[in-house]
Amino acid sequence: MEIYQHCSFCEHKKFDFTTGNLCGIINKKADFIRKCPKIEFGNNAKIEIARINKEYKKIQNQKVDVYEHLVMFSIIGLVIIIADIFFSQYLYNIGWISTISIIGIGIGISMIVYAFAPFYKYREANSVAKDKKKELDTLLALYDYDYEINFEKKNPEAAVKLFRSKRFA
């Protein structure tokens, strides 16, 4: 995990537009190996924890809608293609030769493509959110902290309860 990620959770963090995050204790870029001995979790940590977990929860809540969209528009696309094939055979049997079959198949395929677009977007967003949450949990575990979130509270300081975990006790 990068050093700046530790600093974004710390209360001693200072920000300078020319150099980025600075340690408020030493007034320069943090320089430590594995973990900071002076890190202090407070409101900055609660705000970051709330932001990452809200983003993760928001994406998880989209899962059912995305899969419904995928199934529904895939079925519609397949039905259009199958109906077009039967309609084209009917037209051919009565003596008509038409480009309607190409148009129908094109519409059916475009419906299937439309079905998969939100699915791919969801998968990418879900992967990013899971990675951020995993990094957060790993960082807090490194310092032996855990948290609870009450999503009904709008204020991150009130919504997040940060405490020492009992993993190693």
Residue pairs with C-beta under 8 A, 6 or more apart in sequence:
1 135
1 138
1 139
1 142
3 29
3 30
3 31
3 32
4 20
4 21
4 30
5 135
5 139
6 30
6 32
6 35
6 36
6 39
6 139
7 13
7 21
7 23
7 30
7 36
8 21
8 44
8 48
9 39
9 41
9 44
9 45
9 48
9 139
10 23
10 36
10 39
10 40
10 41
10 44
10 45
11 40
11 41
11 42
11 43
11 44
11 45
12 23
12 24
12 25
12 38
12 39
12 40
13 21
13 22
13 23
13 24
13 44
14 21
14 22
14 23
14 24
14 27
15 21
15 22
16 22
19 29
20 29
21 29
21 30
22 28
22 29
22 30
23 29
23 30
23 38
25 38
30 36
34 142
35 142
35 143
39 143
41 143
41 145
41 162
43 156
43 157
45 160
45 162
46 156
46 157
46 159
46 160
46 162
47 156
47 157
48 136
49 136
49 140
49 147
49 149
49 156
49 160
49 162
50 149
50 156
50 159
50 160
51 156
52 129
52 132
52 133
52 136
53 133
53 136
53 149
53 151
54 151
55 129
55 132
56 129
56 130
56 132
56 133
57 151
59 122
59 125
59 126
59 129
60 126
62 122
63 122
63 126
66 118
66 119
66 122
67 119
69 115
69 118
69 119
70 115
70 116
70 118
70 119
71 115
72 115
73 111
73 112
73 114
73 115
74 111
74 112
74 115
74 116
76 111
76 115
77 108
77 109
77 110
77 111
77 112
77 114
77 115
78 108
78 112
79 108
80 104
80 107
80 108
80 111
81 104
81 105
81 108
81 109
83 104
84 100
84 101
84 103
84 104
84 105
84 107
84 108
85 101
85 104
85 105
87 100
87 101
87 104
88 98
88 100
88 101
88 104
91 97
91 98
91 100
140 146
140 147
140 165
141 165
141 167
144 164
144 165
144 167
144 168
145 162
145 163
145 164
145 165
146 162
146 163
146 164
146 165
146 167
147 160
147 161
147 162
147 163
148 160
148 161
148 163
149 159
149 160
149 161
150 158
150 159
150 161
151 159
152 159
153 159
